[in-house]
């Protein structure tokens, strides 16, 4: 009898610890933060042409957050449409992959504070004869499926026909092949494609009449993982305070990059609009 009581008491003693365990505890226990990322987005998450390693702005953010949590970073490549489903299925710990905020996504995952802000524009083939957004009525546009670019196109250009593709390179290839007249994408990536095609067949022109959407990117965390979300936010603020965010920004987007941008945003809660 005494033995049974002792075993029961020992079992009960472990219940609070088990009940309080969450994703942050799991990350610390395994000593690893697994970041889901697309791996085909230029500048943010792509294969280095020299060693085929996945690199970019998002990857450096993943590495920096892991360092703040005192664990090692690990990457899991995923398609754009599968980012949120695979997070909810516990395939990785967080999404660090140009996850622009939308109401629909925010109903499925929790967002960290913002770590990148961009405008969504339309770019068309320069030889298309299209010079205004109004002229896109009835024309085909391409965008990555399950992306904020696709959402922006549907909301701002409902009279255009949207064709979606698995990733950004395929979406742009559709423009080059004449399957679509233009592409909806972030201003930064459109500038990269504009520079790459300048003076060549298939050159593009960005329609700067107005942005279709202002996109706020945050890190995605599973719903209810309050401690992990707070730890990620604390890490982002620490990265900003130490100057590391500036160094990451300058490497990929700022003074050390081809774009020479100035960081005009702060790590802060994403506007819920």
N, C-alpha and C positions, 0 to 999 in steps of 0.2 A: 504493500500500500504506500509506504513511504517512498519507495522507488518510483512508483507511478506518479505521485505528487511532485516529486523532484523533476521528473521528465516534463510534466505538464508546465511546471513553473519555468523551466528552461525554455520551453517552446514559446510561452507567453512573453518571456523577456525579449525574444527576438522579433516579436510582432511589430512593435513601433518602428524599429529600424527598417523592416521590410516594407511597411506601409509608407514610410517617408521617402523610400528610394524613388528617384526619378531619372530623367534623361541626363541631367547634369552629373548625378552620381555615377551613372553608367559610363559617361565620357571620362570622368576622373578615374574610375576603376580600371578601365581598359587602357588608359593613358593615350587615347587617340580621339581626335575630332574628325569625323568623316564628313566631308563637304560634297554635296551633289552639285555638279556643274556640267554644262552642255559640252564644252570642249571644241565647238566649231564656230565660236563668235570672235571675229577679229578684235584684237586689242584686249578684250576682257577674258576670254578663255579659249585658247587655241593651241595647236601643236606648233612648237618651235621648229622651223625648217632645218635647224642645225642638228638637234639631237632628238627630235620628235617628242620631247617632254611637253606636257600641258602647262602653259604659262599664261600670264596676263594680269590685268588689274584685279579681277575677281580672285584669281589664285593667290596673289600677294595678300589680299584681304583675308582669305581663309587661313593662310600661314600666320598672319599677324594675330588673328583672333585666337588661334590654337596656342601661340606662344604666350598670350596673356593668360590663358587657362592652364598653362604649364603642362600641355600635352603635345604630342606630335600630330601634325596635319596629315590627312589622307584624302585622296580624291576618288570619287566614283562618277564616271561619265554617264550622262543620261540625256535622252532627247528632251527637247523643249516641252512637248505635251505631257511627258511623264514626270516632270520635275515634282509637282505637288503630289500626284498619286504615290510615287515611290517614297516620298518623305512620310506620308501618312502610313505607309506600310512598313516603316522603320528600316528602310534600306540604307539610310544614312542619317546623320544627326541634324544637319542644317542644309539649306539651299543657299549657295553663293553663286548666282548665275543670272545676272541681269534680270532679277525678278521685280519688274515694275509693279507698283501698287495698283490694284483695282479692287472695287468692292467685292467682286466675285471671288477673287483670290483671298482677300482678307476674311471671307466667310469660311475658308478652308484651312488657312494657316495664320499664325501670328507673324507680324512683321517687326523687325528690329527698327531702330532709328535709321534715317537715310544715310547712305554712304556714296551715292552718286545721283546726279540729276541731269536729265537730258530732254531735248525736244524731239518729237516725232514729226518728220516731214515726208513729203512725196518727192521722189526723183523720177524723171522720165528720160527716155532716150532723146538725145539732143536732136535727132533727125525725125522725131515723131510729129512735129508741128504743134505739140501741146505746150501752151505757155501759161495756162491758168488752171486753178482747181476746178472751175466750172466746166472747162473743156474735157474733164475726165469723165463726165456723165456718159454712161453706156460703154466705157472703156474698161479693159481688164487690168487689174493691179495685182501684184504679188506681195506676200508677206509670210513670215514664219507662222506656222500653225500654233494656236494656243499662246500667242504673244500679245503684248500690249500694242504692237504695230498693227496686228490684225484687228484688235478691238478699236483702235483709233480710226482705222479705215472704214470699218462698218458704221461707226458713230458719225464721223465727219463727212464721209463720201458714200451715202447710202445708194446713190444712183450708179455707182461704179460696180463692176463685177470683180469680186475678190477671189483670187486663187491662192490657196495656202500650201506651203511646202514644209518639209520636216525641219529644215534649218535655213540659216541666212544665205549661205553660198548657193543653195538650190533656188532660193527665192530670187537672188540676183541673176543667176544663170537663165532664169525664165525671161528676164528682161533682155539679156544679151541674145537669146535665141528667138526673140520676137513673139514669145507666147503671151507676154504682157507688155503693156506700154510703159509701165513704171512700177516702182517698188515703194512701199512704206517702211521706213526704218529710222533709227535714231540719227540725228544730225551728224554725229561723230563718224559713224560707220558709212554714212552717205558721202561724207567728205573724203574718206579713204577710197571708196570706190570711184568717186569723181576724179581724184588725182590719178588713180591707176589707169583710168580709161581716157583721160584727156588726150585729144588729138588722134584717137584711134577709132576704128569702127565700133559702134556700140557705146560711144561716149554718152555720159548722162548729164542732165542739168537738174539742179535742185530747185523746186518751186518754193520760194521763200515768201510767198504771199502771206502765209501765217502757219504756225505749227498746228498740226492736228491734235496734239496732246503734249502736255508737260509730264514727263515720267519721273517718278521718284523710286529709286531702287533701294530695297532693303534686303536683309537676310531673312529667309523663311525658317520658322521654327514650328514644330507641331503644336497644335492647339492644346492649351492647358499646361505646357511646360514652362511655368512661370519663372522658375529659378534659372533655367538655361537661357531663356529670353533676357532676363536681367543680366546674366553673366556676359552674354553677347553684347548687349548695350554698353555695359561697363567697359568691356574690351574695346569697343569702337571709340568710346570717349577717351580712354587711355591712349589709344593709338593716335588720336587727334592731338591730345595734349602734349604728347612726347615729340610731335613733329613727324612721326612715322607715316601718318596718312598723307602729309605733304610730299614726303619722299616717294611714296607709292604713286601718288597722283602725278608728280613731275616726271616719273619714269615712263609712264604709259600715255599720259595726256597733256602734261605741262611742259615746262621749259626744256626738259631733256628728251622730249618726243618730237615727232614731226608736226604735232598740232599746236604746240606752244600756248595751250589754254591756261587760264588763271582759275583756280578753284574758287567758285563763287557761292558755295554752299557750306553749311556747317552740319556736323552730326547732330541731328535733332529729330523729334517725332515727325513722321510723315503726315502731311496735311490730309485729312480724311475728306476728300472731295471727289 
